[in-house]
């Protein structure tokens, strides 16, 4: 039996299996992208797939602080399309 990799949501500080989170990455070219594979090169942060978590991340600018770059509104809009209702 394989061990399930666990990651921490940067907004709620809760631990989840990696496949229940969305990875957002700051690339070496200083752009912000959603990483569905979890393997892109760059500095990554994980956010849970809950609507209220993404709204809180946007309101508190938590991803901006963690990734040390401004996260555009388009990224939050894309995240909202990926969430569980």
PDB file of N, CA, C and O in Angstrom:
ATOM      1  N   UNK A   1       0.832  -1.185   0.000  1.00  0.00           N
ATOM      2  CA  UNK A   1       0.000   0.000   0.000  1.00  0.00           C
ATOM      3  C   UNK A   1       0.874   1.244   0.000  1.00  0.00           C
ATOM      4  O   UNK A   1       1.792   1.379   0.809  1.00  0.00           O
ATOM      5  N   UNK A   2       0.569   2.155  -0.928  1.00  0.00           N
ATOM      6  CA  UNK A   2       1.369   3.369  -1.048  1.00  0.00           C
ATOM      7  C   UNK A   2       0.931   4.423  -0.050  1.00  0.00           C
ATOM      8  O   UNK A   2      -0.244   4.529   0.300  1.00  0.00           O
ATOM      9  N   UNK A   3       1.901   5.195   0.396  1.00  0.00           N
ATOM     10  CA  UNK A   3       1.621   6.299   1.300  1.00  0.00           C
ATOM     11  C   UNK A   3       1.049   7.468   0.496  1.00  0.00           C
ATOM     12  O   UNK A   3       1.570   7.801  -0.569  1.00  0.00           O
ATOM     13  N   UNK A   4      -0.017   8.092   1.000  1.00  0.00           N
ATOM     14  CA  UNK A   4      -0.642   9.223   0.306  1.00  0.00           C
ATOM     15  C   UNK A   4       0.103  10.493   0.698  1.00  0.00           C
ATOM     16  O   UNK A   4       0.201  10.799   1.886  1.00  0.00           O
ATOM     17  N   UNK A   5       0.637  11.247  -0.281  1.00  0.00           N
ATOM     18  CA  UNK A   5       1.349  12.482   0.071  1.00  0.00           C
ATOM     19  C   UNK A   5       0.381  13.527   0.614  1.00  0.00           C
ATOM     20  O   UNK A   5      -0.675  13.773   0.030  1.00  0.00           O
ATOM     21  N   UNK A   6       0.748  14.138   1.734  1.00  0.00           N
ATOM     22  CA  UNK A   6      -0.073  15.165   2.373  1.00  0.00           C
ATOM     23  C   UNK A   6       0.569  16.532   2.152  1.00  0.00           C
ATOM     24  O   UNK A   6       1.792  16.669   2.159  1.00  0.00           O
ATOM     25  N   UNK A   7      -0.276  17.532   1.959  1.00  0.00           N
ATOM     26  CA  UNK A   7       0.184  18.915   1.797  1.00  0.00           C
ATOM     27  C   UNK A   7      -0.699  19.819   2.643  1.00  0.00           C
ATOM     28  O   UNK A   7      -1.821  19.454   2.995  1.00  0.00           O
ATOM     29  N   UNK A   8      -0.183  21.008   2.968  1.00  0.00           N
ATOM     30  CA  UNK A   8      -0.917  21.946   3.806  1.00  0.00           C
ATOM     31  C   UNK A   8      -1.480  23.093   2.973  1.00  0.00           C
ATOM     32  O   UNK A   8      -0.773  23.687   2.159  1.00  0.00           O
ATOM     33  N   UNK A   9      -2.756  23.397   3.184  1.00  0.00           N
ATOM     34  CA  UNK A   9      -3.379  24.553   2.541  1.00  0.00           C
ATOM     35  C   UNK A   9      -2.790  25.808   3.171  1.00  0.00           C
ATOM     36  O   UNK A   9      -2.771  25.933   4.396  1.00  0.00           O
ATOM     37  N   UNK A  10      -2.306  26.748   2.345  1.00  0.00           N
ATOM     38  CA  UNK A  10      -1.665  27.953   2.878  1.00  0.00           C
ATOM     39  C   UNK A  10      -2.666  28.917   3.501  1.00  0.00           C
ATOM     40  O   UNK A  10      -2.277  29.809   4.255  1.00  0.00           O
ATOM     41  N   UNK A  11      -3.945  28.749   3.198  1.00  0.00           N
ATOM     42  CA  UNK A  11      -4.968  29.652   3.733  1.00  0.00           C
ATOM     43  C   UNK A  11      -5.483  29.156   5.082  1.00  0.00           C
ATOM     44  O   UNK A  11      -5.509  29.914   6.052  1.00  0.00           O
ATOM     45  N   UNK A  12      -5.890  27.897   5.150  1.00  0.00           N
ATOM     46  CA  UNK A  12      -6.508  27.362   6.369  1.00  0.00           C
ATOM     47  C   UNK A  12      -5.516  26.642   7.279  1.00  0.00           C
ATOM     48  O   UNK A  12      -5.836  26.362   8.434  1.00  0.00           O
ATOM     49  N   UNK A  13      -4.330  26.343   6.784  1.00  0.00           N
ATOM     50  CA  UNK A  13      -3.292  25.596   7.510  1.00  0.00           C
ATOM     51  C   UNK A  13      -3.713  24.159   7.819  1.00  0.00           C
ATOM     52  O   UNK A  13      -3.118  23.519   8.686  1.00  0.00           O
ATOM     53  N   UNK A  14      -4.731  23.642   7.122  1.00  0.00           N
ATOM     54  CA  UNK A  14      -5.158  22.258   7.300  1.00  0.00           C
ATOM     55  C   UNK A  14      -4.371  21.360   6.358  1.00  0.00           C
ATOM     56  O   UNK A  14      -3.978  21.781   5.270  1.00  0.00           O
ATOM     57  N   UNK A  15      -4.142  20.115   6.784  1.00  0.00           N
ATOM     58  CA  UNK A  15      -3.440  19.143   5.944  1.00  0.00           C
ATOM     59  C   UNK A  15      -4.457  18.301   5.190  1.00  0.00           C
ATOM     60  O   UNK A  15      -5.455  17.850   5.752  1.00  0.00           O
ATOM     61  N   UNK A  16      -4.180  18.096   3.892  1.00  0.00           N
ATOM     62  CA  UNK A  16      -5.052  17.318   3.023  1.00  0.00           C
ATOM     63  C   UNK A  16      -4.196  16.402   2.160  1.00  0.00           C
ATOM     64  O   UNK A  16      -3.009  16.670   1.970  1.00  0.00           O
ATOM     65  N   UNK A  17      -4.779  15.319   1.632  1.00  0.00           N
ATOM     66  CA  UNK A  17      -4.063  14.568   0.594  1.00  0.00           C
ATOM     67  C   UNK A  17      -3.794  15.503  -0.600  1.00  0.00           C
ATOM     68  O   UNK A  17      -4.630  16.339  -0.943  1.00  0.00           O
ATOM     69  N   UNK A  18      -2.654  15.353  -1.205  1.00  0.00           N
ATOM     70  CA  UNK A  18      -2.222  16.245  -2.285  1.00  0.00           C
ATOM     71  C   UNK A  18      -3.262  16.373  -3.395  1.00  0.00           C
ATOM     72  O   UNK A  18      -3.410  17.449  -3.976  1.00  0.00           O
ATOM     73  N   UNK A  19      -3.993  15.281  -3.704  1.00  0.00           N
ATOM     74  CA  UNK A  19      -4.945  15.329  -4.815  1.00  0.00           C
ATOM     75  C   UNK A  19      -6.217  16.111  -4.474  1.00  0.00           C
ATOM     76  O   UNK A  19      -7.037  16.348  -5.361  1.00  0.00           O
ATOM     77  N   UNK A  20      -6.402  16.517  -3.216  1.00  0.00           N
ATOM     78  CA  UNK A  20      -7.556  17.321  -2.824  1.00  0.00           C
ATOM     79  C   UNK A  20      -7.245  18.817  -2.805  1.00  0.00           C
ATOM     80  O   UNK A  20      -8.089  19.625  -2.420  1.00  0.00           O
ATOM     81  N   UNK A  21      -6.053  19.174  -3.213  1.00  0.00           N
ATOM     82  CA  UNK A  21      -5.626  20.575  -3.216  1.00  0.00           C
ATOM     83  C   UNK A  21      -5.298  21.027  -4.636  1.00  0.00           C
ATOM     84  O   UNK A  21      -5.077  20.211  -5.531  1.00  0.00           O
ATOM     85  N   UNK A  22      -5.274  22.344  -4.821  1.00  0.00           N
ATOM     86  CA  UNK A  22      -4.883  22.937  -6.103  1.00  0.00           C
ATOM     87  C   UNK A  22      -3.535  23.610  -5.876  1.00  0.00           C
ATOM     88  O   UNK A  22      -3.365  24.347  -4.905  1.00  0.00           O
ATOM     89  N   UNK A  23      -2.582  23.363  -6.763  1.00  0.00           N
ATOM     90  CA  UNK A  23      -1.258  23.984  -6.647  1.00  0.00           C
ATOM     91  C   UNK A  23      -1.197  25.217  -7.535  1.00  0.00           C
ATOM     92  O   UNK A  23      -1.549  25.173  -8.713  1.00  0.00           O
ATOM     93  N   UNK A  24      -0.744  26.312  -6.948  1.00  0.00           N
ATOM     94  CA  UNK A  24      -0.505  27.561  -7.678  1.00  0.00           C
ATOM     95  C   UNK A  24       1.002  27.780  -7.627  1.00  0.00           C
ATOM     96  O   UNK A  24       1.618  27.634  -6.571  1.00  0.00           O
ATOM     97  N   UNK A  25       1.589  28.126  -8.752  1.00  0.00           N
ATOM     98  CA  UNK A  25       3.045  28.220  -8.816  1.00  0.00           C
ATOM     99  C   UNK A  25       3.489  29.574  -9.366  1.00  0.00           C
ATOM    100  O   UNK A  25       2.885  30.122 -10.288  1.00  0.00           O
ATOM    101  N   UNK A  26       4.575  30.101  -8.763  1.00  0.00           N
ATOM    102  CA  UNK A  26       5.267  31.275  -9.320  1.00  0.00           C
ATOM    103  C   UNK A  26       6.428  30.724 -10.126  1.00  0.00           C
ATOM    104  O   UNK A  26       7.359  30.136  -9.576  1.00  0.00           O
ATOM    105  N   UNK A  27       6.365  30.920 -11.432  1.00  0.00           N
ATOM    106  CA  UNK A  27       7.378  30.348 -12.318  1.00  0.00           C
ATOM    107  C   UNK A  27       8.685  31.141 -12.241  1.00  0.00           C
ATOM    108  O   UNK A  27       8.698  32.267 -11.742  1.00  0.00           O
ATOM    109  N   UNK A  28       9.772  30.565 -12.726  1.00  0.00           N
ATOM    110  CA  UNK A  28      11.042  31.305 -12.764  1.00  0.00           C
ATOM    111  C   UNK A  28      10.954  32.588 -13.608  1.00  0.00           C
ATOM    112  O   UNK A  28      11.767  33.495 -13.436  1.00  0.00           O
ATOM    113  N   UNK A  29       9.967  32.666 -14.522  1.00  0.00           N
ATOM    114  CA  UNK A  29       9.768  33.873 -15.344  1.00  0.00           C
ATOM    115  C   UNK A  29       8.922  34.919 -14.606  1.00  0.00           C
ATOM    116  O   UNK A  29       8.524  35.920 -15.201  1.00  0.00           O
ATOM    117  N   UNK A  30       8.642  34.691 -13.292  1.00  0.00           N
ATOM    118  CA  UNK A  30       7.863  35.602 -12.450  1.00  0.00           C
ATOM    119  C   UNK A  30       6.416  35.756 -12.914  1.00  0.00           C
ATOM    120  O   UNK A  30       5.859  36.852 -12.857  1.00  0.00           O
ATOM    121  N   UNK A  31       5.809  34.668 -13.370  1.00  0.00           N
ATOM    122  CA  UNK A  31       4.378  34.654 -13.670  1.00  0.00           C
ATOM    123  C   UNK A  31       3.708  33.695 -12.693  1.00  0.00           C
ATOM    124  O   UNK A  31       4.366  32.834 -12.107  1.00  0.00           O
ATOM    125  N   UNK A  32       2.398  33.848 -12.519  1.00  0.00           N
ATOM    126  CA  UNK A  32       1.643  32.975 -11.621  1.00  0.00           C
ATOM    127  C   UNK A  32       0.725  32.101 -12.467  1.00  0.00           C
ATOM    128  O   UNK A  32       0.002  32.599 -13.330  1.00  0.00           O
ATOM    129  N   UNK A  33       0.758  30.794 -12.213  1.00  0.00           N
ATOM    130  CA  UNK A  33      -0.044  29.852 -12.990  1.00  0.00           C
ATOM    131  C   UNK A  33      -0.636  28.799 -12.071  1.00  0.00           C
ATOM    132  O   UNK A  33      -0.093  28.505 -11.006  1.00  0.00           O
ATOM    133  N   UNK A  34      -1.758  28.238 -12.499  1.00  0.00           N
ATOM    134  CA  UNK A  34      -2.327  27.086 -11.809  1.00  0.00           C
ATOM    135  C   UNK A  34      -1.639  25.850 -12.372  1.00  0.00           C
ATOM    136  O   UNK A  34      -1.484  25.704 -13.585  1.00  0.00           O
ATOM    137  N   UNK A  35      -1.229  24.963 -11.470  1.00  0.00           N
ATOM    138  CA  UNK A  35      -0.467  23.776 -11.864  1.00  0.00           C
ATOM    139  C   UNK A  35      -1.288  22.516 -11.608  1.00  0.00           C
ATOM    140  O   UNK A  35      -1.218  21.950 -10.517  1.00  0.00           O
ATOM    141  N   UNK A  36      -2.068  22.067 -12.597  1.00  0.00           N
ATOM    142  CA  UNK A  36      -2.904  20.877 -12.376  1.00  0.00           C
ATOM    143  C   UNK A  36      -2.093  19.584 -12.210  1.00  0.00           C
ATOM    144  O   UNK A  36      -2.574  18.636 -11.590  1.00  0.00           O
ATOM    145  N   UNK A  37      -0.874  19.535 -12.753  1.00  0.00           N
ATOM    146  CA  UNK A  37      -0.061  18.324 -12.653  1.00  0.00           C
ATOM    147  C   UNK A  37       0.679  18.236 -11.324  1.00  0.00           C
ATOM    148  O   UNK A  37       1.026  17.142 -10.877  1.00  0.00           O
ATOM    149  N   UNK A  38       0.924  19.385 -10.686  1.00  0.00           N
ATOM    150  CA  UNK A  38       1.686  19.404  -9.439  1.00  0.00           C
ATOM    151  C   UNK A  38       3.172  19.228  -9.648  1.00  0.00           C
ATOM    152  O   UNK A  38       3.904  18.968  -8.693  1.00  0.00           O
ATOM    153  N   UNK A  39       3.634  19.364 -10.890  1.00  0.00           N
ATOM    154  CA  UNK A  39       5.034  19.109 -11.195  1.00  0.00           C
ATOM    155  C   UNK A  39       5.749  20.289 -11.859  1.00  0.00           C
ATOM    156  O   UNK A  39       6.932  20.184 -12.181  1.00  0.00           O
ATOM    157  N   UNK A  40       5.060  21.394 -12.065  1.00  0.00           N
ATOM    158  CA  UNK A  40       5.696  22.538 -12.734  1.00  0.00           C
ATOM    159  C   UNK A  40       6.853  23.091 -11.924  1.00  0.00           C
ATOM    160  O   UNK A  40       6.870  23.021 -10.695  1.00  0.00           O
ATOM    161  N   UNK A  41       7.808  23.636 -12.637  1.00  0.00           N
ATOM    162  CA  UNK A  41       8.973  24.233 -12.029  1.00  0.00           C
ATOM    163  C   UNK A  41       8.604  25.585 -11.418  1.00  0.00           C
ATOM    164  O   UNK A  41       7.915  26.388 -12.047  1.00  0.00           O
ATOM    165  N   UNK A  42       9.062  25.829 -10.204  1.00  0.00           N
ATOM    166  CA  UNK A  42       8.814  27.118  -9.569  1.00  0.00           C
ATOM    167  C   UNK A  42       8.394  26.958  -8.116  1.00  0.00           C
ATOM    168  O   UNK A  42       8.332  25.845  -7.593  1.00  0.00           O
ATOM    169  N   UNK A  43       8.107  28.081  -7.474  1.00  0.00           N
ATOM    170  CA  UNK A  43       7.707  28.121  -6.066  1.00  0.00           C
ATOM    171  C   UNK A  43       6.209  27.893  -5.982  1.00  0.00           C
ATOM    172  O   UNK A  43       5.438  28.678  -6.536  1.00  0.00           O
ATOM    173  N   UNK A  44       5.778  26.840  -5.304  1.00  0.00           N
ATOM    174  CA  UNK A  44       4.369  26.478  -5.287  1.00  0.00           C
ATOM    175  C   UNK A  44       3.703  26.687  -3.949  1.00  0.00           C
ATOM    176  O   UNK A  44       4.359  26.737  -2.908  1.00  0.00           O
ATOM    177  N   UNK A  45       2.382  26.807  -3.992  1.00  0.00           N
ATOM    178  CA  UNK A  45       1.551  26.899  -2.792  1.00  0.00           C
ATOM    179  C   UNK A  45       0.271  26.115  -3.065  1.00  0.00           C
ATOM    180  O   UNK A  45      -0.224  26.084  -4.192  1.00  0.00           O
ATOM    181  N   UNK A  46      -0.252  25.486  -2.026  1.00  0.00           N
ATOM    182  CA  UNK A  46      -1.459  24.671  -2.168  1.00  0.00           C
ATOM    183  C   UNK A  46      -2.648  25.346  -1.507  1.00  0.00           C
ATOM    184  O   UNK A  46      -2.531  25.937  -0.433  1.00  0.00           O
ATOM    185  N   UNK A  47      -3.809  25.247  -2.176  1.00  0.00           N
ATOM    186  CA  UNK A  47      -5.063  25.802  -1.670  1.00  0.00           C
ATOM    187  C   UNK A  47      -6.127  24.717  -1.781  1.00  0.00           C
ATOM    188  O   UNK A  47      -6.185  24.001  -2.781  1.00  0.00           O
ATOM    189  N   UNK A  48      -6.972  24.593  -0.755  1.00  0.00           N
ATOM    190  CA  UNK A  48      -8.017  23.571  -0.811  1.00  0.00           C
ATOM    191  C   UNK A  48      -9.079  23.957  -1.831  1.00  0.00           C
ATOM    192  O   UNK A  48      -9.252  25.132  -2.155  1.00  0.00           O
ATOM    193  N   UNK A  49      -9.785  22.950  -2.329  1.00  0.00           N
ATOM    194  CA  UNK A  49     -10.772  23.142  -3.391  1.00  0.00           C
ATOM    195  C   UNK A  49     -12.132  23.530  -2.825  1.00  0.00           C
ATOM    196  O   UNK A  49     -13.152  22.959  -3.212  1.00  0.00           O
ATOM    197  N   UNK A  50     -12.152  24.499  -1.910  1.00  0.00           N
ATOM    198  CA  UNK A  50     -13.408  24.975  -1.339  1.00  0.00           C
ATOM    199  C   UNK A  50     -13.590  26.448  -1.687  1.00  0.00           C
ATOM    200  O   UNK A  50     -12.647  27.237  -1.643  1.00  0.00           O
ATOM    201  N   UNK A  51     -14.814  26.792  -2.029  1.00  0.00           N
ATOM    202  CA  UNK A  51     -15.131  28.157  -2.450  1.00  0.00           C
ATOM    203  C   UNK A  51     -14.746  29.176  -1.380  1.00  0.00           C
ATOM    204  O   UNK A  51     -14.132  30.198  -1.684  1.00  0.00           O
ATOM    205  N   UNK A  52     -15.110  28.897  -0.126  1.00  0.00           N
ATOM    206  CA  UNK A  52     -14.829  29.857   0.945  1.00  0.00           C
ATOM    207  C   UNK A  52     -13.332  30.034   1.181  1.00  0.00           C
ATOM    208  O   UNK A  52     -12.892  31.114   1.575  1.00  0.00           O
ATOM    209  N   UNK A  53     -12.546  28.985   0.943  1.00  0.00           N
ATOM    210  CA  UNK A  53     -11.092  29.085   1.105  1.00  0.00           C
ATOM    211  C   UNK A  53     -10.500  29.998   0.038  1.00  0.00           C
ATOM    212  O   UNK A  53      -9.643  30.829   0.340  1.00  0.00           O
ATOM    213  N   UNK A  54     -10.948  29.851  -1.200  1.00  0.00           N
ATOM    214  CA  UNK A  54     -10.426  30.690  -2.284  1.00  0.00           C
ATOM    215  C   UNK A  54     -10.859  32.142  -2.089  1.00  0.00           C
ATOM    216  O   UNK A  54     -10.082  33.061  -2.348  1.00  0.00           O
ATOM    217  N   UNK A  55     -12.089  32.353  -1.637  1.00  0.00           N
ATOM    218  CA  UNK A  55     -12.545  33.725  -1.345  1.00  0.00           C
ATOM    219  C   UNK A  55     -11.708  34.354  -0.243  1.00  0.00           C
ATOM    220  O   UNK A  55     -11.357  35.531  -0.324  1.00  0.00           O
ATOM    221  N   UNK A  56     -11.388  33.581   0.781  1.00  0.00           N
ATOM    222  CA  UNK A  56     -10.560  34.089   1.883  1.00  0.00           C
ATOM    223  C   UNK A  56      -9.139  34.401   1.391  1.00  0.00           C
ATOM    224  O   UNK A  56      -8.547  35.403   1.790  1.00  0.00           O
ATOM    225  N   UNK A  57      -8.602  33.541   0.527  1.00  0.00           N
ATOM    226  CA  UNK A  57      -7.255  33.765  -0.025  1.00  0.00           C
ATOM    227  C   UNK A  57      -7.213  35.077  -0.798  1.00  0.00           C
ATOM    228  O   UNK A  57      -6.245  35.831  -0.694  1.00  0.00           O
ATOM    229  N   UNK A  58      -8.260  35.352  -1.572  1.00  0.00           N
ATOM    230  CA  UNK A  58      -8.318  36.586  -2.357  1.00  0.00           C
ATOM    231  C   UNK A  58      -8.453  37.805  -1.443  1.00  0.00           C
ATOM    232  O   UNK A  58      -7.784  38.819  -1.645  1.00  0.00           O
ATOM    233  N   UNK A  59      -9.323  37.695  -0.440  1.00  0.00           N
ATOM    234  CA  UNK A  59      -9.588  38.816   0.468  1.00  0.00           C
ATOM    235  C   UNK A  59      -8.362  39.177   1.306  1.00  0.00           C
ATOM    236  O   UNK A  59      -8.075  40.355   1.514  1.00  0.00           O
ATOM    237  N   UNK A  60      -7.638  38.158   1.788  1.00  0.00           N
ATOM    238  CA  UNK A  60      -6.489  38.396   2.672  1.00  0.00           C
ATOM    239  C   UNK A  60      -5.165  38.507   1.912  1.00  0.00           C
ATOM    240  O   UNK A  60      -4.130  38.789   2.517  1.00  0.00           O
ATOM    241  N   UNK A  61      -5.184  38.288   0.590  1.00  0.00           N
ATOM    242  CA  UNK A  61      -3.974  38.321  -0.250  1.00  0.00           C
ATOM    243  C   UNK A  61      -2.934  37.306   0.234  1.00  0.00           C
ATOM    244  O   UNK A  61      -1.731  37.547   0.136  1.00  0.00           O
ATOM    245  N   UNK A  62      -3.402  36.182   0.751  1.00  0.00           N
ATOM    246  CA  UNK A  62      -2.497  35.157   1.290  1.00  0.00           C
ATOM    247  C   UNK A  62      -1.566  34.596   0.215  1.00  0.00           C
ATOM    248  O   UNK A  62      -0.380  34.389   0.471  1.00  0.00           O
ATOM    249  N   UNK A  63      -2.096  34.349  -0.988  1.00  0.00           N
ATOM    250  CA  UNK A  63      -1.233  33.809  -2.055  1.00  0.00           C
ATOM    251  C   UNK A  63      -0.167  34.818  -2.463  1.00  0.00           C
ATOM    252  O   UNK A  63       0.959  34.434  -2.777  1.00  0.00           O
ATOM    253  N   UNK A  64      -0.514  36.116  -2.462  1.00  0.00           N
ATOM    254  CA  UNK A  64       0.479  37.146  -2.782  1.00  0.00           C
ATOM    255  C   UNK A  64       1.657  37.058  -1.805  1.00  0.00           C
ATOM    256  O   UNK A  64       2.815  37.138  -2.214  1.00  0.00           O
ATOM    257  N   UNK A  65       1.353  36.892  -0.516  1.00  0.00           N
ATOM    258  CA  UNK A  65       2.384  36.837   0.516  1.00  0.00           C
ATOM    259  C   UNK A  65       3.226  35.567   0.398  1.00  0.00           C
ATOM    260  O   UNK A  65       4.454  35.615   0.483  1.00  0.00           O
ATOM    261  N   UNK A  66       2.554  34.435   0.202  1.00  0.00           N
ATOM    262  CA  UNK A  66       3.273  33.158   0.152  1.00  0.00           C
ATOM    263  C   UNK A  66       4.150  33.062  -1.093  1.00  0.00           C
ATOM    264  O   UNK A  66       5.299  32.626  -1.015  1.00  0.00           O
ATOM    265  N   UNK A  67       3.607  33.472  -2.245  1.00  0.00           N
ATOM    266  CA  UNK A  67       4.361  33.373  -3.500  1.00  0.00           C
ATOM    267  C   UNK A  67       5.270  34.576  -3.746  1.00  0.00           C
ATOM    268  O   UNK A  67       6.084  34.563  -4.669  1.00  0.00           O
ATOM    269  N   UNK A  68       5.132  35.616  -2.919  1.00  0.00           N
ATOM    270  CA  UNK A  68       5.939  36.832  -3.014  1.00  0.00           C
ATOM    271  C   UNK A  68       5.809  37.511  -4.371  1.00  0.00           C
ATOM    272  O   UNK A  68       6.786  38.015  -4.923  1.00  0.00           O
ATOM    273  N   UNK A  69       4.586  37.516  -4.902  1.00  0.00           N
ATOM    274  CA  UNK A  69       4.289  38.172  -6.179  1.00  0.00           C
ATOM    275  C   UNK A  69       2.791  38.455  -6.202  1.00  0.00           C
ATOM    276  O   UNK A  69       2.021  37.757  -5.542  1.00  0.00           O
ATOM    277  N   UNK A  70       2.366  39.479  -6.961  1.00  0.00           N
ATOM    278  CA  UNK A  70       0.939  39.777  -7.070  1.00  0.00           C
ATOM    279  C   UNK A  70       0.237  38.694  -7.883  1.00  0.00           C
ATOM    280  O   UNK A  70       0.648  38.369  -8.996  1.00  0.00           O
ATOM    281  N   UNK A  71      -0.830  38.141  -7.306  1.00  0.00           N
ATOM    282  CA  UNK A  71      -1.614  37.113  -7.995  1.00  0.00           C
ATOM    283  C   UNK A  71      -2.789  37.813  -8.681  1.00  0.00           C
ATOM    284  O   UNK A  71      -3.633  38.399  -8.002  1.00  0.00           O
ATOM    285  N   UNK A  72      -2.858  37.762 -10.020  1.00  0.00           N
ATOM    286  CA  UNK A  72      -3.935  38.459 -10.737  1.00  0.00           C
ATOM    287  C   UNK A  72      -5.311  37.860 -10.461  1.00  0.00           C
ATOM    288  O   UNK A  72      -5.428  36.685 -10.114  1.00  0.00           O
ATOM    289  N   UNK A  73      -6.352  38.681 -10.620  1.00  0.00           N
ATOM    290  CA  UNK A  73      -7.732  38.244 -10.393  1.00  0.00           C
ATOM    291  C   UNK A  73      -8.114  37.081 -11.299  1.00  0.00           C
ATOM    292  O   UNK A  73      -8.956  36.264 -10.924  1.00  0.00           O
ATOM    293  N   UNK A  74      -7.513  36.989 -12.485  1.00  0.00           N
ATOM    294  CA  UNK A  74      -7.832  35.895 -13.411  1.00  0.00           C
ATOM    295  C   UNK A  74      -7.515  34.534 -12.785  1.00  0.00           C
ATOM    296  O   UNK A  74      -8.224  33.557 -13.028  1.00  0.00           O
ATOM    297  N   UNK A  75      -6.455  34.472 -11.983  1.00  0.00           N
ATOM    298  CA  UNK A  75      -6.079  33.216 -11.323  1.00  0.00           C
ATOM    299  C   UNK A  75      -7.179  32.814 -10.338  1.00  0.00           C
ATOM    300  O   UNK A  75      -7.562  31.645 -10.278  1.00  0.00           O
ATOM    301  N   UNK A  76      -7.684  33.777  -9.568  1.00  0.00           N
ATOM    302  CA  UNK A  76      -8.756  33.472  -8.614  1.00  0.00           C
ATOM    303  C   UNK A  76     -10.025  33.028  -9.345  1.00  0.00           C
ATOM    304  O   UNK A  76     -10.743  32.148  -8.871  1.00  0.00           O
ATOM    305  N   UNK A  77     -10.300  33.644 -10.510  1.00  0.00           N
ATOM    306  CA  UNK A  77     -11.469  33.242 -11.298  1.00  0.00           C
ATOM    307  C   UNK A  77     -11.320  31.802 -11.798  1.00  0.00           C
ATOM    308  O   UNK A  77     -12.275  31.027 -11.770  1.00  0.00           O
ATOM    309  N   UNK A  78     -10.106  31.453 -12.256  1.00  0.00           N
ATOM    310  CA  UNK A  78      -9.852  30.076 -12.702  1.00  0.00           C
ATOM    311  C   UNK A  78      -9.981  29.099 -11.534  1.00  0.00           C
ATOM    312  O   UNK A  78     -10.506  27.999 -11.702  1.00  0.00           O
ATOM    313  N   UNK A  79      -9.505  29.493 -10.356  1.00  0.00           N
ATOM    314  CA  UNK A  79      -9.611  28.641  -9.176  1.00  0.00           C
ATOM    315  C   UNK A  79     -11.071  28.385  -8.809  1.00  0.00           C
ATOM    316  O   UNK A  79     -11.440  27.267  -8.450  1.00  0.00           O
ATOM    317  N   UNK A  80     -11.889  29.416  -8.902  1.00  0.00           N
ATOM    318  CA  UNK A  80     -13.315  29.272  -8.565  1.00  0.00           C
ATOM    319  C   UNK A  80     -14.005  28.264  -9.487  1.00  0.00           C
ATOM    320  O   UNK A  80     -14.951  27.592  -9.075  1.00  0.00           O
ATOM    321  N   UNK A  81     -13.534  28.157 -10.737  1.00  0.00           N
ATOM    322  CA  UNK A  81     -14.102  27.185 -11.667  1.00  0.00           C
ATOM    323  C   UNK A  81     -13.725  25.749 -11.293  1.00  0.00           C
ATOM    324  O   UNK A  81     -14.397  24.806 -11.710  1.00  0.00           O
ATOM    325  N   UNK A  82     -12.651  25.576 -10.508  1.00  0.00           N
ATOM    326  CA  UNK A  82     -12.164  24.248 -10.157  1.00  0.00           C
ATOM    327  C   UNK A  82     -12.694  23.755  -8.820  1.00  0.00           C
ATOM    328  O   UNK A  82     -12.451  22.601  -8.465  1.00  0.00           O
ATOM    329  N   UNK A  83     -13.407  24.580  -8.066  1.00  0.00           N
ATOM    330  CA  UNK A  83     -13.785  24.230  -6.681  1.00  0.00           C
ATOM    331  C   UNK A  83     -14.992  23.298  -6.611  1.00  0.00           C
ATOM    332  O   UNK A  83     -15.789  23.195  -7.543  1.00  0.00           O
ATOM    333  N   UNK A  84     -15.090  22.629  -5.474  1.00  0.00           N
ATOM    334  CA  UNK A  84     -16.254  21.813  -5.131  1.00  0.00           C
ATOM    335  C   UNK A  84     -17.278  22.706  -4.484  1.00  0.00           C
ATOM    336  O   UNK A  84     -16.943  23.480  -3.587  1.00  0.00           O
ATOM    337  N   UNK A  85     -18.503  22.621  -4.910  1.00  0.00           N
ATOM    338  CA  UNK A  85     -19.563  23.445  -4.301  1.00  0.00           C
ATOM    339  C   UNK A  85     -20.046  22.810  -3.022  1.00  0.00           C
ATOM    340  O   UNK A  85     -20.934  23.349  -2.362  1.00  0.00           O
TER     341      UNK A  85
END
